[in-house]
Amino acid sequence: MTDIKKLVEISIQALENAYKIHEELGDKGLKSVQKNEHGDTSLVGDIEAEKAVIDIFKNASIPLRIISEEHGQVDLSDNPKFLAVLDGLDGTSVYQKARGKGRYGTMFDIFSNINPNYSDYIFSGVMEHSSKILYYAVKSKGGVLIKNNKSMSLTCSSTDKLDSSTKIYVDQFFDGKRKITFIFDNFISKLDGYNLLRQDSSAIHYVDLSNGKADLVLECTRKGNLEIGVAFGLVNEAGGVIVTKDGVSIENKKFLVLGQNKFIPIISASNMKLAHELIKKIN
């Protein structure tokens, strides 16, 4: 049986290895390589950051099934015991425009089985490359931010009222890239006058929510929900919630089922009261 403590240690090592590769690549990471299965153009940096994570687990002989943005499904054993999700560089457009300065990161999560509910996470983590800040959470043990070998707990904000001061991240990049109005129709059009912000990286949206720098994150299911899979553990351990538009937590939803074939609005909030305030406003 694989020890949970060992899984956490290797996960941290894997995210640190992604940072190491990011630094070694420099501008070479910006070279376009191919289209991935989602139709997005993959860069060397995207692919190599994922490989950096995969290689750590391969060398450790961990029985993982990894679902990743660039490599697709990768089984590291004939009989995988755990499901992992991986996005090598979430926020590729930011990486292209401001490598080493803008905010983007590697996202990784391990679930306790290969057909998990969202609540079955063991470890959820993000390495923000430009700042070299590691954010991670462990099931039932809370979340941690580590920078310059100093750590602090991750805690969502106490904001529970929706007003003009509430900091709301909205994934407006989703609409623009796909030339549709899904996010606009479900969220933006109903929140005129509110404090709507964007970072063009789900990784940054969710670490800021889990660290109290944002109060709400509004987006939808897409591309296998890799980002939401990682986000749930971080947000949950920091005291926040992730719910569908009807106010139901996704904790008991199957990761491999929810929104895999359609766009579903997803609301992440610092607490359930704020989530319900938002839902009342947009419904």
BELTA-V955604 format. One line per field, one symbol per residue. burial: + if it has 16 or more other C-alpha atoms within 10 Angstrom, else -. A space follows every 10 residues. Layout:
burial=???
This chain:
burial=------++-+ +++++++++- ++------++ ---------- -+++++++++ ++++-++--- -+++++++++ +---++---- ++++++++++ ++-+++--++ -+++++++++ ++++-+++++ ++++++++++ -++++++++- -+++++---- --+++++-++ -+---+++++ ++++------ -+++-+++-- +----++-++ ++++++++++ ++++++++++ ++++++++++ ++++++++++ +++++-++++ +---++-++- ---+++++++ ++-+++-++- ---
